[in-house]
């Protein structure tokens, strides 16, 4: 019974996330190219992993309904030198697709 209670408390104390990865920092590099779907990419200072794998960059899907909002927030954060938190999921090619942003 004691193990059951400890297991239940552990279950309640863990955070469940819908994201494959997240990281916070200042934007170090912005890359823009003509190749879809990864035409707009960012890297954070120190190049941390952004979706739980070895990728150091994250991209905005070109057909995302929030593409312009993501683009505006990321460029504003870069220009202002402010911290962003990027939440990502792995694409089918194992790249980091931005799904949520926080701007501080």
C-alpha positions as CSV (number, residue, x, y, z in Angstrom):
1,X,0.0,0.0,0.0
2,X,2.8,2.4,0.9
3,X,4.4,1.8,-2.6
4,X,1.1,2.5,-4.2
5,X,0.7,5.9,-2.4
6,X,4.3,6.9,-3.2
7,X,3.7,6.0,-6.8
8,X,0.5,8.0,-6.9
9,X,2.2,11.0,-5.4
10,X,5.1,10.7,-7.8
11,X,2.6,10.6,-10.7
12,X,0.9,13.8,-9.5
13,X,4.2,15.6,-9.0
14,X,5.5,15.1,-12.5
15,X,4.7,17.5,-15.3
16,X,3.3,16.2,-18.5
17,X,4.2,18.2,-21.6
18,X,2.8,18.1,-25.1
19,X,6.1,19.4,-26.4
20,X,9.2,17.3,-27.4
21,X,11.4,20.1,-26.2
22,X,11.7,23.7,-24.9
23,X,14.4,26.1,-24.1
24,X,14.9,29.7,-23.2
25,X,17.5,32.2,-24.3
26,X,18.3,35.1,-26.5
27,X,18.2,34.5,-30.3
28,X,21.7,34.2,-31.6
29,X,21.1,33.6,-35.3
30,X,18.2,34.0,-37.7
31,X,18.4,32.1,-41.0
32,X,16.2,32.7,-44.0
33,X,16.4,30.8,-47.3
34,X,14.2,29.7,-50.1
35,X,14.0,26.1,-49.2
36,X,10.6,25.0,-47.8
37,X,9.4,24.1,-45.3
38,X,12.5,25.2,-43.2
39,X,12.9,28.7,-44.8
40,X,12.9,30.6,-41.5
41,X,15.0,29.2,-38.7
42,X,16.5,30.4,-35.4
43,X,19.2,29.4,-33.0
44,X,19.5,30.4,-29.4
45,X,22.7,31.6,-27.7
46,X,24.9,28.7,-26.6
47,X,23.0,26.5,-29.2
48,X,21.1,24.3,-26.8
49,X,19.1,21.4,-28.1
50,X,15.6,22.6,-29.0
51,X,13.5,19.4,-29.3
52,X,15.2,16.7,-27.3
53,X,17.6,15.6,-30.0
54,X,20.8,17.0,-31.5
55,X,19.2,19.8,-33.5
56,X,20.3,23.3,-32.5
57,X,17.8,25.2,-34.7
58,X,14.1,25.4,-34.8
59,X,11.9,26.5,-37.7
60,X,8.4,28.0,-38.4
61,X,6.3,26.0,-40.7
62,X,5.7,28.1,-43.8
63,X,2.0,27.1,-43.9
64,X,1.4,27.7,-40.2
65,X,-1.7,29.9,-39.5
66,X,0.5,31.7,-37.0
67,X,3.5,32.2,-39.2
68,X,3.4,36.0,-39.2
69,X,2.9,36.2,-35.4
70,X,5.8,33.8,-34.8
71,X,8.0,35.7,-37.3
72,X,7.1,39.0,-35.6
73,X,7.8,37.8,-32.1
74,X,11.1,36.2,-33.0
75,X,12.4,39.2,-34.9
76,X,11.3,41.6,-32.2
77,X,13.0,39.5,-29.6
78,X,16.2,39.4,-31.7
79,X,16.2,43.2,-32.2
80,X,15.4,44.0,-28.6
81,X,17.9,41.4,-27.2
82,X,15.1,39.8,-25.1
83,X,14.7,36.3,-23.9
84,X,12.3,33.9,-25.7
85,X,11.1,30.5,-24.7
86,X,10.6,28.2,-27.7
87,X,8.5,25.1,-27.4
88,X,9.0,22.6,-30.2
89,X,7.8,19.2,-31.6
90,X,9.9,17.0,-33.8
91,X,8.8,16.9,-37.4
92,X,8.7,13.7,-39.4
93,X,12.2,14.5,-40.6
94,X,13.3,14.9,-36.9
95,X,13.7,18.7,-37.1
96,X,12.4,21.1,-34.4
97,X,9.1,22.7,-35.4
98,X,8.1,25.7,-33.4
99,X,4.7,25.3,-31.9
100,X,4.6,27.9,-29.1
101,X,6.6,31.0,-28.1
102,X,6.9,33.1,-25.0
103,X,8.6,36.5,-25.2
104,X,10.0,38.3,-22.1
